[in-house]
């Protein structure tokens, strides 16, 4: 099994993948849920319990409502660096002892940092749930950040960046796209892992200040899925997280507009590229920013436009015109700020970029002019719902869905209503959403080519 | 309200009423009226059925001059069948929220089916069509061929992929395991519809078929549907196994230059076969050396103490005719020599001193618990049941496994470490612009 301890989730890092379908975010198996599965401790910690007796394991995920987009220019990379330092011990747990203890007890743990949230999770046997809750609560309040641990970890953070970003032309181009779309030095315009110059300068005080500012029970959500009960989780949560005092937490800032009203273009010719890519990113509303009434129709639009091999883009460019080897669209609605609606094409050998761009433009125009059929919309809805059903098959995906929604201010009611809201999207709503997002401004076109330049 | 939403609403009630039964894995061995054998774990908490299966014969048995034929054929099995074009076949899957897929490893041609249990008739019908009536339409052959060649080209630029490929080519030089499972662009370009059809006919046989099923389906229903999907396949003779592999006896270092700031390194030693009496000692040794997570010696020495890399791991790889122990790390070009020195130092330390009693005890508790972690989804459970059968294990292995792990003694691991961790058998591959790493001999 591939070992990846610290996942840098988010943004355009995955833009080089052949297909990036929209992530269905729904909990569908227990709409008639018990109220006792959702509660908030007096100190403000939100708790979600997702019982499942499927396998003798439980999964705990603690999500903090803070991410790389809450950093400022000059101090970027703190959220991710701090995520690494969270494994370096407290007054009572030694450096690396957290993970060693989980492993010694037959479990696994990991963590991730995204633009809007930071998450820590463990999978263990049910009788070890108290152990991981005790340790997770401990590092919520008592993290000890020392110079001795920080110095070598800085190199680890920089090696992670080399591996994920600097060794990958597509990832480097993705960072340039983010900057053009959201703005230089704006929250989503800066890399999740931070600028190298910033990371090199971050010190113990910077990390400790960020920790003190954001890590507190009233800025966190604790989700437990698996072979346990709400009663059990409540007892353990009160015992271990309950004593941590709440503190005042600052509001988070996300701009209501993008970098530019003019279309932007980002190109990268790189000796390390064998296969070209054409991509287009439109600034788009999310559930929480911009014209959020379009957020559900945009999920249907992404699916019918570029979700798999029966989508409009694939059928036109790959099957009919044979000018591409793959084509896709994606849209991620669960973002605190604005998000993007993305289109991508892997051109067939010999197809000039200008033809790809013009063909995509034609398909977008055709959809706006002629609309979409009711049948297309229903198929896309069914695909979204099916993906959501299957996402319930894994114990880890449930907590991730709740963490992703609640971590940016969504509610359990939003998750419950997702299937109905997706099903309610009409053909006219899909076209209206497309018209809102596919406009002349607020877009970035990116082209990745081999060194010899544009073919 | 869409049809799926109605299914959802029905499921919600059904799931809410289920008793909180313990999640033990109860494996039933099923034999169908037509004689197809399968393992089943019935699990009503999932409204779906997951099937994992495989046929004997993988990419290592690709005939000379046809490298890549098995991978291309496997991809095309779901690109149209009988009267259905590729688009129509895909549409039928989407309408049933079903997915059928095939992929080939070095030793076997594998397949998967996932379908909502309410739509299982349609799911198994689509599987039958793919297995028995694949079309191999000319336009789909061209499309998939171009996609695979593009993927080979791009892999040849990704440092991790280049390192993985180079390791196989070096370690298995002269053996079919050295061949890229995706094939070569030259051979792929020569493959015809006829070659692909012949390859499908040669591999899709009932002899040595392995099947595992998990989900909301009972034995009778499963037997009936398996007979429908697989029943008309002929019996036959699977391709011969690749020849025995002779492990290298000289240390080698291969450097592949790539313009990247970070060098990726893989180190390989001959490993341990799945049926080796020391298999469980090997699991423990690998966990202590670089397996699993953040407790390992490689993690601690390379990453935690020195900050030389984000990742430093080891893993056991098992093939039908070979086994490897592979160490992996990546570090800035200027520091990769140091990282390699530390990794090699850890191999020597484990060989000379063996593990501590505490390390072995920790490894054993991890390995005992790790099995449950693998039961995360029905697809994962089906995969586990499938690989157990390929490995020749009995259904009761899951209950015996804990005792086998508990029985590992420190002397077993010491003996194994002396046997495996030998400098003279070490192959090192580095991809990047490493400073201070000399290729040779």
Contacts between the chains, C-beta under 8 A, distances in Angstrom:
chain1	res1	chain2	res2	distance
A	1	B	315	7.5
A	3	B	293	7.7
A	3	B	311	5.9
A	3	B	313	4.5
A	4	B	311	7.3
A	5	B	293	7.3
A	5	B	294	6.6
A	5	B	310	7.9
A	5	B	311	7.3
A	6	B	310	7.5
A	28	B	8	5.5
A	28	B	11	7.7
A	28	B	12	7.3
A	29	B	11	6.6
A	29	B	12	6.4
A	29	B	15	5.0
A	30	B	12	6.3
A	30	B	15	6.4
A	30	B	16	5.8
A	31	B	9	7.7
A	31	B	12	4.9
A	32	B	12	6.1
A	32	B	13	7.2
A	32	B	16	5.6
A	51	B	20	7.2
A	52	B	45	6.8
A	53	B	18	7.7
A	53	B	20	4.5
A	53	B	21	5.6
A	53	B	22	6.9
A	53	B	23	5.6
A	53	B	45	7.0
A	54	B	23	5.3
A	54	B	43	7.0
A	54	B	45	5.0
A	54	B	46	7.5
A	54	B	375	7.6
A	55	B	23	4.2
A	55	B	372	6.0
A	55	B	375	3.8
A	55	B	376	7.0
A	56	B	22	6.8
A	56	B	23	4.8
A	56	B	24	7.6
A	56	B	372	5.2
A	56	B	375	7.9
A	57	B	23	7.8
A	57	B	372	5.0
A	57	B	373	6.2
A	57	B	375	6.9
A	57	B	376	7.4
A	87	B	294	7.2
A	95	B	304	7.8
A	96	B	294	6.0
A	96	B	295	7.9
A	96	B	300	7.3
A	96	B	304	5.8
A	99	B	293	5.8
A	99	B	294	3.8
A	99	B	295	6.7
A	100	B	294	6.7
A	100	B	295	4.5
A	100	B	362	7.7
A	102	B	293	7.6
A	103	B	292	6.0
A	103	B	293	4.9
A	103	B	294	7.0
A	103	B	295	4.6
A	103	B	362	7.0
A	103	B	366	5.1
A	104	B	295	7.1
A	104	B	362	4.5
A	104	B	365	5.7
A	104	B	366	6.5
A	105	B	365	6.5
A	105	B	366	7.9
A	105	B	369	6.6
A	106	B	365	5.6
A	106	B	366	5.5
A	106	B	367	7.8
A	106	B	368	5.8
A	106	B	369	1.5
A	106	B	370	6.2
A	106	B	372	7.4
A	106	B	373	7.6
A	107	B	369	6.3
A	107	B	373	7.1
A	108	B	292	7.5
A	108	B	293	6.2
A	108	B	370	7.8
A	108	B	373	5.8
A	109	B	293	7.3
A	123	B	373	5.5
A	123	B	376	7.6
A	124	B	369	7.5
A	125	B	369	5.8
A	125	B	372	6.3
A	151	B	307	7.4
A	152	B	304	7.2
A	152	B	305	6.7
A	152	B	306	6.1
A	152	B	307	3.3
A	153	B	307	6.4
A	154	B	307	6.9
A	155	B	306	7.9
A	155	B	307	3.1
A	155	B	308	7.1
A	156	B	303	5.6
A	156	B	307	5.0
A	156	B	309	7.3
A	156	B	310	5.6
A	158	B	332	7.9
A	159	B	262	6.8
A	159	B	307	7.5
A	159	B	308	7.5
A	159	B	309	5.3
A	159	B	310	4.4
A	159	B	330	7.0
A	159	B	331	6.2
A	159	B	332	6.7
A	160	B	310	4.0
A	162	B	261	5.4
A	162	B	262	3.9
A	162	B	330	7.6
A	162	B	332	6.3
A	163	B	262	5.9
A	163	B	310	5.5
A	163	B	311	7.4
A	163	B	330	5.5
A	166	B	260	7.5
A	166	B	261	5.0
A	166	B	262	6.8
A	167	B	159	5.6
A	167	B	260	4.7
A	167	B	261	6.7
A	167	B	262	5.2
A	167	B	264	7.9
A	168	B	158	7.7
A	227	B	22	8.0
A	227	B	23	6.0
A	229	B	20	7.8
A	271	B	259	5.7
A	272	B	157	5.0
A	272	B	258	7.0
A	272	B	259	6.3
A	272	B	260	6.8
A	273	B	154	7.9
A	273	B	157	6.5
A	274	B	150	7.7
A	274	B	153	3.9
A	274	B	154	4.8
A	274	B	156	6.3
A	274	B	157	4.9
A	275	B	150	5.0
A	275	B	153	5.9
A	275	B	154	4.7
A	308	B	90	7.6
A	308	B	94	7.6
A	309	B	86	7.8
A	309	B	87	7.6
A	309	B	90	5.4
A	310	B	87	6.3
A	310	B	90	5.3
A	310	B	91	5.6
A	310	B	94	6.3
A	315	B	87	7.0
A	318	B	143	6.7
A	319	B	86	7.9
A	319	B	87	6.7
A	319	B	139	7.9
A	319	B	143	7.6
A	322	B	139	8.0
A	322	B	142	7.9
A	322	B	143	7.5
A	325	B	143	7.6
A	325	B	146	5.7
A	325	B	147	4.9
A	325	B	150	5.4
A	326	B	147	7.0
A	346	B	150	7.1
A	348	B	146	6.3
A	349	B	146	7.2
A	349	B	150	7.4
A	378	B	2	6.2
A	379	B	91	8.0
A	379	B	94	6.5
A	379	B	95	7.5
A	381	B	2	5.8
A	381	B	4	7.8
A	382	B	2	5.9
A	382	B	3	7.4
A	382	B	4	5.1
A	382	B	94	7.1
A	382	B	95	7.3
A	382	B	97	7.0
A	383	B	94	5.8
A	383	B	97	7.9
A	385	B	2	6.9
A	385	B	4	4.4
A	385	B	5	6.4
A	385	B	8	6.8
A	385	B	97	8.0
A	386	B	4	6.3
A	386	B	94	7.8
A	386	B	97	3.5
A	386	B	116	7.5
A	389	B	4	7.6
A	389	B	8	6.9
A	389	B	11	7.9
A	389	B	47	7.0
A	389	B	48	7.5
A	389	B	97	7.0
A	389	B	116	6.9
A	390	B	48	7.0
A	390	B	97	7.8
A	390	B	114	7.1
A	393	B	46	5.9
A	393	B	48	6.5
A	393	B	377	4.6
A	393	B	378	5.5
A	393	B	379	6.8
A	394	B	376	5.4
A	394	B	377	4.1
A	394	B	380	7.8
A	395	B	376	5.2
A	395	B	377	7.4
A	396	B	376	6.3
A	419	B	5	5.8
A	419	B	8	6.2
A	420	B	5	7.6
A	423	B	1	6.4
A	423	B	2	5.5
A	423	B	5	5.4
